[in-house]
Amino acid sequence: MADVRSRSMAFRFGVAATLAALAIAMISMVSGPALAAPTGEVDGLVQDAQGKPLAGVAITLVKAGERTPKKQASGADGGFKFADLPSGVYVATVAQEGFSPVTCRGVRLVAGTSRRLEVKLQPAGGEPSTCTPVEPGA
């Protein structure tokens, strides 16, 4: 009789351990992505007045209410990308020696999306440079 009881307890323990392991696996599958901070990205293209890409242009991006900006330079194709950004409102500043700088305010970013900025730099002392946020999906 004691042998049957001990097998029964071992069986119950095994079933309980298996169910616990399955529950933990299911919780991690469901909550894993939910626990990760959702992010988005801001990318764009910097061009001169004639539409030619500008490389090496300084782009600064700062989230409203934060002090530490993110900085980078445009690539050879004039492109840039800031990835893994939390949702919020950002201000982008684009500057290059010999050109009028431009500030693009109110760049709204929603997690899981990409926001594109089209920047046209004008020669210093001439027309003002422009920065246009493109609506997602446009």
N, C-alpha and C positions, 0 to 999 in steps of 0.2 A: 504494500500500500504506500509506503514511504517513497518507493521508486516511482510510482505513478504520480504522486504529488510533486516530486522534484522535477519530473519531465514536464508536467503541466505548468509549473512555475517557470521553467526554462523556456517553454514554448511561449507563454504570455510575455515574458521579458523580451524575447526575440521579436515578437509581433509589435510590442510597444516601441522598441528601439527602431524597428523598420519604419513605423508610422511617424515617429519623431524625426527621423532623417528625411523622410518624404516631405513632411511639413516644412522643415527648414529649407529644403531645396525649393519648394514652391514659393515660400516667402521671399527668398533671395531672388528668384526669377521675376517676381512681380515688383518687389520694392527696389531691386538693384538699379534699373534705369530711372525709377522715380526719385531715388535718392541722389542721383547724379545731378549736379546743377545744370539746368538747361542753358545753352548758350546760342549765340548767333554770331554773325560776322559782318564787318563793314569792309567793302572793297571798292575799288574805283580805278579811274584812269585819269592821268594828268596829261594835258595837251597844251601846245602853244596856240597862239591866235590863228594859225593856219591849219590847225588840226594835227600837227605832228606830235608824236609821243615825246614826253620829256623825262629823261632818266635822272636819277639822283636828287629829285625834288624832296625836300623835307616835309613829311606829313606828321602832324601831332594830333592825337585823338585823346580826349579826356571825357569821362563820364561826369554828368552833372552831380555836384556835391562831393566829388573826389579831388584830391590834390595831385596825385601821381599820374602824369600823362603817359600814354604809350606812344613811342616814336619809331618811325622807319622812313626809308627813302624809297621813292618809286624805282621800279626795275627798268631795264633797257627798253621794255615795251610801254613804259609809262604807267604800268599797273602797280597796284598795292593791295594788300589784304591784311586786316586785323581779324584774327580768328579767336574763338573761345571767349567771346564777350558776353557778360550778363545783360539781361534786358535792361533798358533804360534809355535816357536821352543823352546824346553825346554832342560835343562840339569838335569839329575838325578844323585845323588850321593848316594851310598849305603855303609854303614860302620857298622861293628860289631867288638867288641873287640875280639882279637885272630885270626882275618881274615884280608886278604889284602883288603883294600877298593877298590871300582871301581866307575868310573865316566862314565856315558853314555851320550855322547854329541849328539846334532843334532836330538833330538826326535821331529819329526814334527807331529803336531796335527792339524787336520782339524775339524771344528765345526761339530757336529753330528756324530762323529766317536769315536772309542775307539782305543787306541794304547797300545799294550802289551809289557812289558819288561820281559825278562827271565834272571835272575841273578844267577850266580854260584859263590859263595864265596869260595876261596881257603884259606887254613891255612896261617897265616902270615909267611913271609920268604920263602914261596914255590912258586909255579906257580902263575901267576897273576890271579886275579878274572876277570870274564867276565860279560858283560851286553849286551844283544842282543835285539834290538828292532824288534818285529815281525810285518811284514807288515799287514795292515788291510785285513781281509779275508783270511789270510794264515793259 
